[in-house]
Amino acid sequence: MARDFAGWLSSQGWTVRTDTDVVDIVADKDGRRLYVEVKGASSAPGLDVDTAIGQLVRRMPSEPDQSVSFALVVRDEPRSVEAAVRAPQRILDLLGMALYAVDDNGGVRQLFGRV
């Protein structure tokens, strides 16, 4: 899944790194930086989504920075998507966080926000 999303980002003009200790993917484009956490198949998608959001929050700058954004990517299946979209949209907006889903064929679908 991370490879599929990284490939999709590359096709959108982002320069992508997956060999980072910070998050699953770091991407840069036009002076902007994107931090991405990817959560695959899980027996506890709600817990995994909550953990991923926490991981992204810890990477957020202490001062507002419009050049930095964040994305959470989940498997495109009902339980994972439901777990991701249960986060209040108002909070996701405040955090500058987008949600995406990747299906088994590598297709990317935007759930909320936009990178």
C-alpha positions in Angstrom: 0.0 0.0 0.0 2.7 2.5 0.9 4.4 1.7 -2.5 1.1 2.3 -4.3 0.5 5.6 -2.6 4.1 6.7 -3.1 3.7 5.9 -6.8 0.5 7.9 -7.0 2.2 10.9 -5.3 5.0 10.6 -7.8 2.5 10.7 -10.6 1.2 13.9 -9.2 4.6 15.6 -9.3 5.8 14.9 -5.7 9.4 13.9 -5.0 8.9 10.9 -2.7 11.1 9.3 0.0 10.1 6.1 1.8 13.4 5.5 3.5 12.6 7.7 6.4 12.5 7.0 10.2 10.0 9.8 10.8 6.9 8.5 9.0 6.1 6.0 6.2 6.4 8.6 3.4 7.8 12.1 3.1 7.1 13.9 -0.1 8.1 17.4 -1.4 6.6 19.5 -4.2 6.8 23.2 -5.0 8.2 24.2 -1.6 5.6 22.1 0.3 6.3 19.0 2.4 3.9 16.1 3.1 4.1 13.6 5.9 2.2 10.4 5.3 1.3 7.5 7.6 0.0 4.3 5.9 -2.0 1.7 7.7 -2.6 -1.6 5.9 -4.8 -4.6 6.7 -5.5 -4.9 10.4 -7.7 -6.8 12.9 -8.1 -3.5 14.8 -8.4 -0.7 12.2 -9.8 1.8 14.7 -6.8 1.5 17.0 -4.4 1.6 14.0 -6.1 4.8 12.6 -5.9 6.4 16.1 -2.3 5.5 16.4 -1.5 6.9 12.9 -3.2 10.2 13.7 -1.2 10.4 16.9 2.1 9.7 15.0 1.3 12.4 12.5 0.3 14.9 15.3 3.8 14.3 16.9 5.4 15.3 13.6 3.5 18.6 13.4 5.5 21.8 13.8 4.9 23.8 17.0 4.2 27.0 15.0 1.7 27.2 12.1 3.4 26.3 8.8 1.3 26.3 5.6 4.1 24.6 3.7 3.6 21.4 5.7 0.7 19.0 5.4 -0.2 15.5 6.5 -2.1 12.5 5.2 -3.3 9.2 6.5 -3.7 6.4 4.1 -5.8 3.3 4.9 -6.8 0.2 3.1 -9.9 0.7 0.9 -12.2 -1.7 2.7 -15.2 -0.8 4.9 -13.8 -1.2 8.4 -10.6 0.8 7.7 -12.5 3.6 5.8 -15.1 3.8 8.6 -12.3 4.1 11.2 -10.6 6.8 9.2 -13.6 9.0 8.5 -14.9 8.9 12.1 -12.4 11.6 13.0 -14.2 14.9 13.0 -13.7 16.8 9.8 -13.3 20.1 11.7 -10.3 18.6 13.6 -8.8 17.2 10.4 -9.1 20.7 8.8 -7.4 22.3 11.8 -4.6 19.7 11.6 -4.2 20.1 7.9 -4.7 16.4 7.5 -6.1 14.6 4.4 -7.4 11.0 4.3 -6.9 8.6 1.4 -7.7 4.9 0.8 -5.8 2.5 -1.5 -7.6 -0.5 -2.9 -6.1 -4.0 -3.6 -5.3 -3.0 -7.2 -3.3 0.1 -6.1 -6.0 2.6 -6.9 -6.1 5.7 -4.7 -9.3 7.4 -3.5 -9.5 10.6 -1.6 -11.7 10.4 1.5 -11.2 13.9 3.0 -9.0 16.9 2.3 -6.4 17.1 -0.3 -2.7 17.1 -0.5 
